[in-house]
Amino acid sequence: MTIELTCLMGVMDETYSLRHTIETLHHRLVSEAFEIVISVSPYTSNDSLEVLKDLVLKYKNILVLKEKDPGIGGAYRTAIEGSSGKFLVLMSSDLETDPSLVPILLEEKKRSNSADIICVSRWIKKDAFSGYSLIQLLLNSIFQKLVRLVTGTAITDFTYAFRIYDASQIRDLEFKELRHGFFLESLLLPMSRGARISEIPGSWMSRSEGIRHIKVWDYFSYVRVLGRFARQKYFRGK
């Protein structure tokens, strides 16, 4: 059977959110040929692994892989390598990405002939952030504007790890980033190859269980990725 869609995610310490995400996908994508590829790490909690065992027994389209490289970027790189879908959805298992939006992304992708990647943006509609501090909002807004300036595009959200790809746009990329900057790199690299990108509005809600795993130094990985893109763009221009 040809797999139309692969949903990619990493799992750390979520249980209820993980189960809700998987069950929502199966409820909303009932008519689609899809798979879920989940990457786990040595730090994934035992409770999460137990939930995964139950879900794998219940649903036959879930593939659980051990990350080949450390870090959240390494986890998603492993999931991408293990995918077989025509389209790939980058998302999370902690409900910071709304699983009910996945069929909307898929339908938009099927309908659109002008976009290779469709991103969910938290900056299109008002009050799309829940549980995000004012300083986080300010810094995020400044960085989004900086990336728009460097790339010369009108995209509003470069860092939200919720988007759908033509698989051909991402499977053969040579990623360098293992930290959270991977989420920016996985958009800028296809852009540098001419990928066409559009957006749909969405919301972000802070995870309600476990802990946020992004550290202060992880934010610098976004700057590192943007700097690398800017240097390559400058030297190509020369």
C-alpha positions in Angstrom: 0.0 0.0 0.0 1.3 3.4 -0.9 1.7 5.7 2.1 0.2 9.1 1.4 1.3 10.9 4.6 3.9 10.4 7.3 3.5 12.2 10.6 6.9 12.8 12.3 7.5 13.4 16.0 9.8 12.9 18.8 8.8 11.8 22.3 10.4 12.6 25.6 8.2 12.6 28.7 4.6 13.1 27.5 1.9 10.4 28.1 -1.6 11.9 28.0 -0.6 14.4 25.3 1.1 11.6 23.3 -2.0 9.4 23.4 -4.3 12.3 22.6 -2.2 13.2 19.6 -2.1 9.7 18.2 -5.8 9.1 18.7 -6.7 12.4 17.2 -4.7 11.7 14.1 -6.4 8.3 13.7 -9.8 9.8 14.2 -9.2 12.7 11.8 -7.3 10.8 9.1 -9.5 7.8 9.0 -9.8 7.8 5.2 -6.1 8.4 4.6 -3.2 6.0 4.1 -0.8 7.3 6.6 1.9 6.3 9.1 3.3 7.8 12.2 7.1 7.7 12.7 8.2 8.4 16.3 11.8 8.9 17.4 12.8 8.2 21.0 16.1 8.9 22.8 17.9 7.5 25.8 16.2 10.2 27.8 12.6 9.3 26.8 10.8 8.4 30.0 9.7 4.9 30.9 6.1 6.1 31.2 6.2 7.4 27.6 7.7 4.2 26.4 4.9 2.2 28.0 2.3 4.4 26.3 4.1 3.9 23.0 4.0 0.1 23.5 0.2 0.3 24.0 -0.3 2.5 21.0 1.9 0.3 18.7 -0.3 -2.7 19.7 -3.5 -0.8 19.1 -2.5 0.9 15.8 -0.4 -0.9 13.2 0.8 2.2 11.4 3.2 3.4 14.1 7.0 3.0 13.7 9.2 3.7 16.7 12.8 4.4 16.1 15.8 5.1 18.3 17.5 8.4 17.4 20.8 8.0 15.5 22.1 11.4 16.6 21.6 13.2 19.9 19.3 16.2 20.3 15.9 17.1 19.0 17.3 17.7 15.5 18.9 14.3 15.6 15.5 12.8 16.6 13.7 14.3 13.6 16.5 13.5 11.2 16.1 9.8 12.3 12.3 10.0 11.8 12.7 11.6 8.3 15.1 8.8 7.3 12.5 6.2 8.4 9.6 7.8 6.7 7.9 6.5 3.5 5.1 8.9 2.8 4.6 11.1 -0.2 4.0 14.0 2.2 5.7 14.5 5.5 4.3 16.5 8.5 6.7 17.8 11.1 4.9 18.1 14.4 5.2 17.3 18.1 3.6 14.8 20.5 3.0 17.2 23.4 0.0 19.2 21.9 2.1 22.3 21.3 1.1 21.5 17.7 -2.7 20.9 17.3 -3.1 17.4 15.7 -6.6 18.4 14.4 -4.9 20.7 11.9 -3.0 17.9 10.2 -5.9 16.9 7.8 -6.3 20.6 7.0 -2.6 20.8 6.1 -2.9 17.6 4.0 -6.0 18.9 2.2 -4.3 22.2 1.5 -1.2 20.5 0.2 -3.3 18.3 -2.2 -5.2 21.3 -3.4 -2.2 23.6 -3.9 0.0 23.5 -6.9 2.0 26.5 -5.9 3.6 25.4 -2.6 6.1 22.7 -1.8 5.9 23.4 1.9 2.9 24.7 3.9 3.7 26.0 7.3 1.4 26.7 10.3 2.0 30.2 11.5 1.3 31.5 14.9 1.6 35.1 13.7 -1.2 35.4 11.2 -4.1 35.7 13.7 -4.2 37.5 17.0 -3.8 35.8 20.4 -2.4 32.6 18.9 0.0 32.0 21.7 -1.1 30.5 25.0 1.4 30.2 27.9 4.0 32.2 26.1 5.6 35.0 28.2 5.8 38.6 26.9 9.6 38.5 26.7 9.3 35.2 24.6 6.8 36.9 22.3 9.0 39.9 21.9 12.1 37.9 21.1 10.2 35.6 18.8 8.7 38.5 16.9 12.1 40.2 16.5 13.7 37.0 15.3 11.0 36.3 12.8 11.5 39.9 11.3 15.2 39.3 11.2 14.8 36.1 9.3 12.4 37.8 6.9 15.0 40.5 6.3 17.8 38.0 5.6 15.7 35.7 3.4 13.8 38.4 1.6 10.5 36.6 2.0 7.1 37.4 3.5 6.8 34.3 5.6 5.6 35.1 9.2 6.7 32.1 11.1 10.0 30.3 10.4 10.5 28.5 13.6 7.2 26.7 14.4 7.9 23.0 14.0 4.5 22.4 12.4 4.5 22.1 8.6 3.9 19.7 5.7 6.4 18.9 3.0 6.6 17.2 -0.3 8.9 14.4 0.8 11.3 15.2 -2.0 12.0 18.6 -0.6 13.5 17.3 2.7 14.6 13.6 2.5 17.9 14.2 0.8 19.0 17.3 2.6 22.3 17.4 4.5 21.4 18.8 7.8 24.0 20.2 10.2 22.0 21.2 13.2 21.2 18.8 16.1 19.6 21.3 18.4 16.3 23.2 18.1 17.8 25.3 15.2 17.0 22.2 13.1 13.4 23.6 12.8 14.7 26.7 11.1 17.3 24.8 9.1 14.6 22.4 7.8 12.9 25.4 6.2 15.8 27.5 5.1 17.6 24.6 3.3 14.6 23.8 1.0 14.2 27.6 0.5 17.8 27.8 -0.7 16.9 25.2 -3.3 13.9 27.1 -4.5 11.1 25.5 -2.6 7.8 27.4 -2.7 6.3 28.0 0.7 2.9 29.2 1.9 1.3 29.4 5.4 -2.0 28.8 7.1 -3.0 30.2 10.5 -2.7 28.2 13.7 -2.2 28.5 17.5 0.4 27.4 19.9 -0.4 26.2 23.5 2.3 25.4 26.0 2.6 21.8 26.9 0.5 20.8 30.0 2.7 17.9 31.1 6.4 17.2 31.5 8.9 20.0 31.1 9.9 22.2 28.2 13.3 20.8 27.0 14.6 23.8 25.2 17.5 25.5 27.0 19.0 29.0 26.7 21.8 27.7 24.5 19.4 26.0 22.2 18.1 29.4 21.1 21.6 30.3 19.9 21.3 27.3 17.4 18.7 29.3 15.6 21.1 32.2 15.2 23.8 29.8 14.1 21.6 28.4 11.4 20.5 31.9 10.2 24.2 33.0 10.1 25.1 30.0 8.0 22.3 30.7 5.6 23.2 34.4 5.3 26.9 33.6 4.6 26.0 31.1 1.9 23.5 33.6 0.4 26.1 36.4 0.4 28.8 34.3 -1.2 26.4 33.0 -3.8 25.6 36.6 -4.6 29.3 37.3 -5.1 
